[in-house]
Amino acid sequence: MTTTGPGTGAFRRTIRRFAGDRRGAVAVEYGALLLMIVVALLGLSTLSSVSDKENDTFNTISDALR
């Protein structure tokens, strides 16, 4: 199916140029890497907080059983 009309060729050229442009790809990859590191650090801090709460709970139960 071919599409004809005003601007069709310009649109296709723009899409091809955009798809072939690799400038900035490294910046996007570094951004994604930074995002993964931040998410991992947030996960670790959350696990640490949960661990502290569990430790307090087990200490309370242990003290009550003595």
C-alpha positions as CSV (number, residue, x, y, z in Angstrom):
1,M,0.0,0.0,0.0
2,T,1.5,3.3,-1.0
3,T,0.5,6.6,0.3
4,T,0.6,9.6,-1.8
5,G,0.0,13.2,-0.9
6,P,1.7,16.3,0.2
7,G,4.4,15.9,2.8
8,T,4.6,12.1,2.6
9,G,8.2,12.1,1.3
10,A,9.3,14.6,3.9
11,F,7.8,12.6,6.7
12,R,9.5,9.4,5.5
13,R,12.9,11.3,5.3
14,T,12.4,12.6,8.8
15,I,11.6,9.2,10.2
16,R,14.6,7.6,8.4
17,R,16.9,10.4,9.7
18,F,15.5,10.0,13.2
19,A,15.9,6.2,13.2
20,G,19.5,6.5,11.9
21,D,20.6,9.2,14.4
22,R,22.7,7.6,17.1
23,R,23.8,10.9,18.8
24,G,22.7,10.9,22.4
25,A,22.3,7.1,22.6
26,V,25.2,7.0,25.0
27,A,23.6,9.7,27.2
28,V,20.4,7.7,27.3
29,E,22.3,4.5,28.2
30,Y,24.1,6.3,31.0
31,G,20.8,7.7,32.2
32,A,19.3,4.2,32.3
33,L,22.3,2.9,34.2
34,L,22.0,5.7,36.7
35,L,18.3,5.0,37.2
36,M,19.0,1.3,37.9
37,I,21.7,2.3,40.5
38,V,19.3,4.7,42.2
39,V,16.5,2.1,42.3
40,A,18.9,-0.5,43.7
41,L,20.1,1.9,46.4
42,L,16.5,2.7,47.3
43,G,15.7,-1.0,47.5
44,L,18.6,-1.6,49.8
45,S,17.6,1.2,52.1
46,T,14.0,-0.1,52.3
47,L,15.3,-3.6,53.1
48,S,17.5,-2.2,55.8
49,S,14.5,-0.4,57.3
50,V,12.4,-3.6,57.2
51,S,15.2,-5.6,58.7
52,D,15.5,-3.2,61.6
53,K,11.8,-3.4,62.3
54,E,11.8,-7.2,62.2
55,N,14.8,-7.2,64.6
56,D,12.9,-5.0,67.0
57,T,9.8,-7.2,66.8
58,F,11.8,-10.4,67.5
59,N,13.6,-8.7,70.4
60,T,10.2,-7.7,71.9
61,I,8.9,-11.2,71.5
62,S,12.1,-12.6,73.0
63,D,11.9,-10.3,76.0
64,A,8.3,-11.2,76.5
65,L,9.1,-14.9,76.6
66,R,11.8,-14.6,79.2
